[in-house]
Amino acid sequence: MIRTPKRQNVLPANLPPRGLSRIEAAAYVGVSPSTFDKMVAAGHMPSPKRINTRVVWDRTKLDEAFTLLPGDDGRQDDPWSDVTA
């Protein structure tokens, strides 16, 4: 039997895949899969693309959506903003 390499082993280490599974997409943005599902449903994360039978999230669209999430402005929602060295 001929074994084909897994998708992750085909790409060079410095070239991440463009399409991510649900589990990979959730890990990529740093949340659980169930939280990721809620974020997609709420429109905070992009909808997936369907490629034949596979459902994948575009990594660049995840980056864009992540950038738009609140909390990156360094205001009071950052618990470390008042800490001095």
N, C-alpha and C positions, 0 to 999 in steps of 0.2 A: 504494500500500500504506500502510495506517495503522500507524504505529509506536506501540507502547505503552511507557510509561516503565518502566525497571527498578524492581524492588521498592524498592531502596535510594533511588531518586530520588523516590519517592512521598511518603515520610514527611518531615516537617520535620527539620532537622539536630538539633534538641534532643529529638527523640523517637526513641530507638533501637528497632529491631525487637524484638519479644518472642520470636519464634522464630528461632533461628539454625541455619544449615547446619552440618555437621560441621567444615568448614574455618573458618567464622566462630566456632564455639563453641571450637575449639582455640585460635584466636588470641585470643579474649576472655579465656581463662584463662591465656594466655601460654605455651602449649606447642605442640609440633608435632602434626599430625593423628595420627601413629602413636602418640605418647605419650598423646594424648587417648583414643584407642581402648583402650589398655591401662588407663587410669584408669577408663574406663566399665566395662570387663570386670571390674576389681577392685572395683567399687562405690564408688570415690572420686569419681566424677562420675555424674550421673543418666543414666538411659536416655532415649533420644529419644522423642518423640511422632510418630505417623504421621498426617499430614493428607492423605488421599487417597493420592497416590503420593509425596508429599514426606516426608522424615524431618527433623525439626527438634528442637532442644534449647531448652527453656524458659530464657530468660535469668535469670529469678528463681531457678529451681532451681540453675542454675550458680553464682549468687551464694551461695546457701545452702551448697552443697557446697564451694565455695572457702573459705568462712569456717571450715569444719570441718577443713580440711587442717592437718596439723601444721606447726610452725615459726613460728607467729605470736605466740609467747609471749615472745620476746626473750631466750631463754636462750642457752646456749653454741653452739647451731647457727647463730647469727648471727655471721659472721666479723668484723663491725664492732662488736660489743658491748664489746670491750676498748679500742677506740680512744678516746683523749681529745683534746680540742681544744687 
